[in-house]
Amino acid sequence: MQQKLRLYNTLSREKVVFEPINPPFVGMYVCGPTVYNNVHLGNVRTFTSFDILFRYLKHLGYKVRYVRNITDVGHLVNDADDGEDKIGKIAKLENLEPMEIVQRYTTDFHDVMARINNLPPSIEPTATGHLLEQISMIKELLVKGMAYEVNGSVYFSVRKYNDQYKYGELSGRNIDELLAGSRDLDGQDEKQESFDFALWKRATGGHIMRWDSPWSTGFPGWHLECSVMSHKYLGKTFDIHGGGLDLKFPHHECEIAQGTAANGVHPVKYWLHANMLTINGQKMSKSLGNSILPDELFTGNHELLDQAYSPMTLRFAMLQAHYRSTMDISNDALKAASKAYRKLMNGLRIAKDLKYDESATVDKNEKAISQINSIVDSIYRGLNDDLNTAVAIAGLFNMQKKLNSIHLGQLQPESLDKDTFDRMISTFTTISHDVLGLVEEKPQNLENAIDIVLEDYKTAKQAKDYDKVDVIRAKLKEMGLSVKDMKDRIEWAYEE
């Protein structure tokens, strides 16, 4: 079947068929981390959601340029364009260079992304690496009358932009009411309107992250970097821009305004946003004490956790919820995800070992052939429906029943036609591993160690040393493994 991916476009508020601007090339920009704090589970969910999209687009045959930035300057303590730079503040407290802070948290971010098996982006630019381009865009906005300079700082005029275009189209804000309400604040700061946002800020005496510009020694505003870097690497207009739902306003709204004002065209065709995480039904927050870092989850070192949960358990749990829905993290949910993940890995092991003998003469099982092809189609229907990974996973488990039937000798591989057999194996392995990014978690040389244990188990069973048999079973169970006594052999599987 020809695959047609439909994505929910936050801008148009509907699911639309994905049609890239310049096929087969796809330009995708995702707002990356602000590296002043440890990556949290909400970050992991957002970047995993876009990792799935990256993987699936490549699976469909597109050439994807995935750009994910690193914010290493301009994110202020007070989001109203005031206060210290968050990275600079930490650098002062720890008596370090700001770039040491940037390097530490960037390394931590990359480590978490690797452990969760998120692919690296095609390009990972930094804000500080593109200061010249940011200054250039500010100049362009000033020439076009969309920005103004006050005391060495430059601000974007939301009112002038709104007169010519429409500010608030992504978030659905009623901008006339917001602008009217801002008049009461006129004169309380140097902005013409409180709703205006900074493109360049003059550095005060204690601000340590600063660069020269035509207007002052200072630093760029937070919103500007993404407009500049997406434009540089993907062009004036590109296919997909996304991030967490919390970035929709004001960050992405400001990006639209900057890009449209500078280039005269809307910068993005499809806007995508991943929803938030909750912990045991509550919003994740440091003040509530329920903010769990990935390393705390992987080690179990948090008072809300009953045990440690592996990176693939977390990834699988995230795939069971649609990226646009709120996802709740709880011990029950993670334990269920761990069990289901191990079950799927058993299916993956079986699928990789199954063989088809084309010389065998066996009557074809038309019912099984029809069922398998229907299951494959259902997996793709799920992924094509705005990346509904939960539906795709349900299809994989239905397909695993067929794989188990062949593994147990209840269904002969040759009772399927070769194309159906190949389609079944290819879909199960490729979707599980290449698209969903699920990999088998096992220590090195696990297979050899288990073979030795199973040989010992077999010997004990033949000698009717059932106490030893029970001990071996119990020890393997502690490792998350179980022994399978087959008719003609003994094998192992992940404990379900």
Disulfide bonds with the S-S distance in Angstrom:
none
